[in-house]
Amino acid sequence: MLPVVAQAQPADLIVTNAKIATLDAASTVAQALAVRDGKIVAIGAAAQARAFQGAGTRTVDAGGRTVIPGLIDSHMHAVRAALSYSTEVNWIDAGTIAEAMARIRAAAARARPGGWLIVAGGWTEQQFAERRRPTMAELQEAAPDNPVYVQLFYEAVVMTPKALEALGVPAGTLPAGMKAPPEGSDGGPGWMAGDIVGISALFDKLPKPTYDDNLAGTRAFFTELNRLGVTGLVDPGGFSIAPSQYAALFELWRQKALTVRVAYSIFAQKPGAELEEFRDLTQMLPMGFGDDMLRFNGLGERLTIGMYNNNFPNDATREKFYELIRWAATRKMTVTIHWLENSSVDHLLGLYERLNREVPITGLRWSIAHLDDASPETLARMKALGMGWTMQDAMYFQGDRALKTRGEAARRMPPIGTALRAGVNLGAGTDAHRVASYNPFVAIRWMLDGKTVSGQPTRGPDETPTREQALRLYTAGSAWFSFDEAKRGTLEVGKLADFAVLDQDVFTVPLERIGKTVSLMTVVGGKVVYAAAPFAAAPH
């Protein structure tokens, strides 16, 4: 119990009649909590919270609903996604091609004459009942008067003739960096193949949203995340986002209008001059600069283009990379890096181990993103380096392909259980929005049932967490990557009051229903940032 003097100061908000999963070390389930000045001052029985009742205290009866700590996505390209959220077409959760085309038609009806319609990702053909990509003819029929661009992950693009014409691509040719798809691939005429660099370069040629669009999109996207119980994220930067495009995020921060806590990294945008770029950008941006709503969180997820998606780096490439990470380590910067294949990760870990002997990095919380096929040996090496692993639900969207190419090896991808048993710091996330949905509850359901978007089972029971473990990975686990686990991720006295009141109990509902979960009230720092019935009347 807190001292009497502290209890005499009334709370700003009290939530009662709840099933509060605190996710503390004892897995305590509480019935009520009280918040003052953005932090939790009491949690436990109703009487403990009501001791802080005052004339100005707002009281919310949760109606027996489940309350969880605010979810934190450990790897989401949210700043970039938010810039165009108000102008792009979203196919997330569309169950048929007809539904996807209906969204194109609706967007065309809203767009100005000749306005671009852009689907930037977050979908897969396996989510459609037809199990195929939309055709060029279907896109043209849905939006005959608009240029249309549709991107599938970072592997394929289709553009209608109006879109190719608008970019000045001569008829019968392909945009720079793109090539014809492999023989027999899905999609039919009009689809083009590419890689992450080529497709990103093509995307950069598309019309950019205005600054007002950026502001509106950031507000709307963060509210959408709040609707799904998300109160924080770690953003690794990304292709197609220059430093100037952080202006909308910074403006909302200055206005104290952010509703999601953002820890952001800087992503190298200048191939061959990455170290110079990082030096320039961080001269007045020390590690940890910012506050609890917006904070600089180091470098990533591309450090040098030579080591990006390169399974066979030569000596010169590795030395250039080493020079950069040594510079980062001497400045005690956090580093996160994109790495896909366990078969080549020794190139990376060998450099980190060499660096650690010269400049210790074990306390800097460096991390690897993706690496769905990490071996026990790799995880042990990461643990010894004090590294973390940000794990995403890519296998939910691409697991059908992995089953065909990896066979039984896909049954342990990603090795969540092995990582937990090894004691590796592990955070959950989505990698949204180009390659996945941003919905955390879809990711949590996939963590628990291992099924792909088409319903195919993949991961076996040895690599499957419990429901509580999955939530921990999405809360305290992710908070570790921004040095915040002492401040948030669990609901305890003294921690930030970030939590969500859910519409269903994720601990007891059938697994197949978890992905449909939403928040009815989301609170960030004691402030209600999202509310739906029956809490919609709650003051914001």
N, C-alpha and C positions, 0 to 999 in steps of 0.2 A: 504494500500500500504506500502511496505517496504521502509526504508530510502534510499535516493539516493545513499549513499555510498555502501549499500548492493547491490543495483541494478547494480552498475558499475561492479560487479564481474560476469563474464559470467557463464551461466549454462553449465553443462556437457551434459544434454539431455533436449530436448523440444519435447513434443507431442502436435500436433495441429489437428484441424478438427476432433474432437472426441466428443462423448456423454459420459461425465465423470460423473458417479454416485458417488459422493463424500461420500455419506452416512453420512454426517455431521448432526448436530442437526436440520438443516433447510432443509435437503434433497436436497441440492444444486446440480444442474446439470451444470457442467462447460464444456467449449469447448477446453481448453488447459491447460497444466501444464508445469512447468520447474523444473528441478532437479539439485542440486549442492551438491557435497560431500555426496551423498547418501540420501539426504532429499529433500522434496518439498520446493521450495523457492517462487513459484508463482502458483496459480491455479485460473482460472476464464475465462475471455475473451481472445481471441488470442493475443490481444495487450499486456495484462499483462505478458504473457509468453514470447512474442518476445522481451520485454524490456531487457531480460536476454541473448539475442542472442550475441554470440561472435565468433571469428574466429575458435575456436576449438569446438564449440557446435554442437552436433549431433542433427538433426531435423528429426522427424518421423511424417509423415502425416498419421493419423489413418484412413483416408478415410470414416469418418462418423461413424466408429464403436464404440460400447459400451466399455467403460473402467470401470473396477470395482476395488476396493481395493483387494489386494491379499487375497485369501481365507486361512483360518486358521482352521485346523481340531483340535477340542478340545480333541479328544480321539482316537488316532491312534497308533497301535503297529508298528510304522514305522521302528524303529531301527532293530527290529527282522525281519520284512518282507524284509528289504533291504539286510540283510546278505545273503539270498538265492535267491534273485530276479533273478539273472542271471542264476540260475541252476534249479529252479522249473518250473513246467508246470502250466500255468494260464488258468483257465476256466471262468474267468470273462467275462460276456456278451456272452458266447457261447449259441446259441439259440436252438441247437439240440444235441442229444447224438452223432450223426455222426460228428458234428463239434468238439465236445470235443475229440472224438477218433482221429480225424485228427490232433489235437494238440499233442496228445500222440504219434502218428506216426512220426510227424515232430521232436519231441524232441528225440525220439528213433534214428532217422536218424542222429541227431547231436551228440548224446551221445557216449562216448567211449564204447567199447564192454562190455556188462554186467553192464553198468552204471545205477544207480538208477533213476527212474522217479517218482517225488513226486508232488502231487497236495495237497497243504497244507490247502486248504479251499477257501473261497470267492465265493462259488457257492451253489446252491440249486437245487433239482430236479424240483422245480416249474418253473425254468427258461427255462427248456427244453420243447420243444413242446410235447415230449412223457410223461411229468409229472411223470417221474420215475428216479431212480438212474441207472447208467450204471451197467451192470452185470460183473461178473468175466470173463465170456467167451468173452465179448466184449473187456475188457482190455487185456486179453491174446492174442486175435487176433491182436490187435493194436500194441502190443509190446511183441512178443513171447520170445525175448531174453534178456529182461531187468526185473529186480525187479521193481514192481510198487506198490506205496503206495498212496491211495486216502483218504482224510479226509473230512467228512461232518460236518461242525460246530465243536462242541465239544461233539458230540453224537454218531457218527458212523465212522467206518474205514473199508476199504477193502484192502487187501494185496494179490497180486498174489502168487502162490506157490513158485516162485523164491524168492520173497521178504521174505516170512516166512522162507524159507530154509536159506537165507543169514543171518537172525537174530538167527538161531539156534533153531527155534520153531519146536518141533517134529510134524510130520504129525498127523492130527486128534486132535490136541490140540490148545488152544488159547494163545496168548501172555499174560503175567501177567497183571492184571488189566482190561482185556477185558472179555466180556461175550457174549453169544449168543443173537441175537436180539429178541425182543418180538415176539410171534407168530403172523404171518400175517403182519409183518412189510415189508417195501419196500426193494428191493435190491436183494433178493434171496441169494443163497449159497455164502459163502465167506465174507459177511458183518458181522461185529462185533459191538456190542454196548459198550459204555463206558461213563465216565464222564470227566470233564475238567482235573482232576488230573490224572486219568488213561491214557487218551489219550496223555496228555502232556508227561507223563513218557515214553510212547511208542515212541512218536516222538523223544525224546531225544536219543533213541537207534539207530536212523537212521544215516547214514554217514553225517558228517558235511562238509559244503563247506570249501574250503581252505581260507586262509587270502586274497589271491589275488581275489578269488571269492567274498569275503565280500566287498572288495574295489570296484570291478567292479559292484557288485549288488547295493551297496549304491549309487554310481554315477548314475547308470541307473534308479533306482527306484525314486530318487529325481528328475531326469530329466522328468520322466513320470508324477510325481506330478506337476511339473512346466507346462507340456503340458496341464494339467487340471486346471491351474490357481492357484494352491496351492503354497503359499510362506511361510507358517509356520504351525507348528503342536505342539501339546502337547502330549508327549509320556508317557504312564503310566507304562512302563516296561512290564513284562509278564513272563509267563512260558517259559522255554527252552532258556533263555538268561542270561548267567553268566556275571559278571563284565568284564571278559576278552574279551567278545564279543562286547564290545563297542569300541574296538581298532580301527576299520576301521572308525567309525564316528569321533573319536578324531583325527585320522590322517588327514582326509579331512578338519577338522576344522583348524588344525595347518597349513595346506597348503593353507588356505583361499579358499578352493574349494567347500565348502557347498553352495548349491543353494536353500536350504529350512532352515528357522530358526527353531531350535529344542529346546524345553523346555522339559527336561526329568526327570522322577521320578525313584526312586529305588523301585523295587518290591521284596518282601521277598522271598528268595529261600531256606531257611533253616527251615523247619517245626520244631516248638518247641523252636527254638533259634533265633526268629526274632529280638527281641530287641538287643541282642548281635550283630547280623549281621548288623543292622542299625547303632549301635554305632561304629562298626569297619569301615564301609564304609564311614561314614560322619565325621570322626575325622578331616579331612582336606578338607571337602567339605561343607562349610557353605551354608545356603539357599541363592539362587540367584547367586552363584558363576558362573562366565563365562562372556559372552558378549552378544551382540544382535543377534549373530548367533547360539550360543550354550550356554545353561544355565541350571544349576541344579535347579529343581523345586519341591523338596521335596520327599515325600513318597507316594507309591501307586502301583497298585491298590489293591494288597493283602498286608495287614499289618500283620495279623496272620492267620495261616491256620485254627485255630479254629473258626474264625468268617467269613471265606470265604465260601460263598454259604451255610451258616448254618442258617436256619430259626428258630432253636430251641437251641440256645447256653445256656449252663448251667452257674451257677454263677462263677465257676472257669474260664471258657472260657471268660466270660465278664470281670472279674477282670484282667486277663492277658492282654486282649486287652486294658483295661483302663490304665494299667501301661505304655503301649507303647504310647498311644496317649497323655498321660500326659507328658511323656518325649519329644515327638515331639512338644507339645504346649509350653513347657518351653524354647525350642530352636527356637521358632517362625517359625517352618517348615510348609509348606503347605502339606496337606494330601488329597489324593483322594482315594475313596474306591468303589469297585465293590459291588453293591447291587441290587438284582433283584426284590424282592417281597415287595410290600407295606404292606402286611399283617404282615410282621415280622420286618419292619424297625424301629419300636419303640425300639427294642433291641439296635439298633445303636444310634438313636437320643436321647434316654434316657441317654446313656453314654456321648454323646456330651454335652447335657444340664447340666448334673452333672459336667463335666469338666469345662464348661464355667463359672460356679459359683466359681470355684477354680482358674482356669487359663484362662482368657478370650481368646476366639478363634475367636471372631466376625470379627477381622481384618486380619485373616490369610488366608482367601479365601480357606477354606476347601470345598470339593465337593463330590458329589455322582455321579457315572456313572451308566447308564442304568436306572433302576427303571421306566420302561415304564408305570406302573399303579399307579404312585404317586397320592395320594389323595390331595384335596385342603388343608386338615388339615396338611398333611405331608409337603406340599410346604410352608405353613405358618410357620411351625416350622423351616424349613430350612432358610427361609427369616430372622427370628428372630435371627438365629445363624450366619448370614452373609455368609451362604453357597451358593454355586453354584450347578448347575445341568448340567452335560454334557450329552446331548441327542444324540442318534445315530439312524440310520435308520434300526435297527434290524427288525422292523415290516414290512419293505419292503420285506425282505427275509423270515420272519417267520410269517407274518400276517395271512396266510391261516390257519395255525395251531391254532393261537390265536382265529380266528373266530369260529373254531370248539369247542375250550375248554372254551373260555370266553364269547362267544355270543355277546350280545349288549355292554358289557363292553369294547370290543375291539374297539368300535367306538370312545373312548376317549383316546386311547393308541397310542403314548404318549400324555399327556395333554399339548401340546405346548401353546395353547391359555390361559389355566388356569394359567400356569406358567408366561406367559407374563403379564397377568392382575394382578397377585400377586406381580410382581416386583422382582421375583427371577432371579438372574444372570444366564443366560442360554447360553450355547455354543453348536453349532452343530458339528457333526462329523460322523464317520463311524464305528469305532471299527475294521477297517481293520487290517490284511487281512485274518485271519483264519475264521472269521464269516461273512464277508461282503466285498463287493467291496470298493476300496479306492476312487471311483469316486465321487467327491463332487456334481456334477451336477445331478447325479442319486439321491443322497440324497436330494438335493434341490427340484427336481421334486416330489419326494415322500412326502416331507413336504407340498407341495402345492396341490397335488391331492389325497394323502392318499391311493393310490392303491398299492397292493402287486405286486411282480414280475410276478404273473400270471394274473394281471389285476383286482383282486378283490378289490372293494372299502372298506376301513375300517374307518379311522378317519372321524368324522363329521365336519361340518363347524365351530362349536364353538371352535374346537381345531386346526383349520387350519390358519396359518399365511398368510399375504400378501407376494407378491414377495419381496418387500423391506425388510420386517421383516425377511424373510428367509435368505436373503443375510446378514443382520446385525448379525444374529445369527452365521453366518459362517465367520464373520470378527471381528467387534468390540466385539461381544458377546464372541467369543472364546479367543480374546486377553486378556480379563479380568482374565482368569485362569492362566496366566503367568505374571500378573501385568503389562501388556503392552498396555492397552487401551489408554494411553496418548501418546504412540509412534506409534502405528499402528492400523489398523482396519478401519480407515477412511482416506480419501485423503484430507489433510489440510496442510497449510503452517507450517513447522517445524516438521512434522511427517516423518517417514521413507518412502522412495519412493518405496513401494511395490505395484505393480498393474499388471493387466492383460488386454490385448486388446482381446476381444472375437470375435469369428467368427459369432455370431448372437446376437441379442438384447434379453437378457433374460427377459426383462420387457414387451416385446410385442409378442414374438413368442408363438404359441400354447403350452399349458402345456406339451403335449406329446413329444414335441421336445426339451425341456430344457435339458433332460438327455443326449442329443447328443452334447451339447456345449463343445467346446474346446477353449483353448487360442491360439491365433496366435502370441502373443508376451508377455512374462512374464518378469517382472522386479523385482529384489530384491535389495534394497538399491541402486537404480539408475543403476544397472548393468543388462543388458539383459542376462538372464540365459536360455531362450528358445525362439526360433523364427522359424516360418514357413512362407510359402509364404502368402502374398507378402513381409513379413518382414525378410525373411530368410537371406538376405544379410546384415542385420544390424549387426554391430560389437558387439562381446560379451565381 
